[in-house]
Amino acid sequence: MKPVLSFAFAVAFLVSLPLAAKEKIDPAVNASSKDAFETVSTWVRKQMDAGGRYSYVTPDERSKVNARLDEMERMFGDKTEVSQMSDADKTAMFNKQEEVNAILAKRDNERLICKNEKPIGSNIPVKTCQTAGELEARRRNDSQYLQRNQNTPQLRSGG
């Protein structure tokens, strides 16, 4: 009985591997060739505009991403592939790419954030999931609402 049970667990584990692999987020910028990089660079710059996937990047982060993309573009120069670069240039390219991807991953509007929270009056946690874009939009709307209402004079009754 134990070998059958072990086999069943092994099969279940192997079947679940592709599902776990799909949860991993692909990096936004992957500079393996000059042509692919130019396409991705244009796409990233467009997605940082209002309504894009990375629309909530801060102005400082936006300038940093644009600067790193420009530096990476210059590093390609007359080379068409990263494999044609020196080891030092490959390392520098990788580091710039990782810096850009870290910023974009943090500001990805489609990134799913899930929390287990206990509702008021219950000890049973409930899992709620929202995208980072939805959370940021709510935070900004709440902040604007508070600013509007704090500047509005309140009427007092009585007295």
Buried (B, 14 or more C-beta within 10 A) or exposed (E): EEEEEEEEEEEEEEEEEEEEEEEEEEBBBEBEBBEBBBEBBEBBBEBBEEEBBBBBBEEEBBEBBBEBBEEBBEBBEEEEEBEBBEEEBBEBBEEBBEBBBEBBBEBBBEBEEEEEEEEEEEEEEEEEEBBBBBBBBEEEEEEEEEEEEEEEEEEEEEE
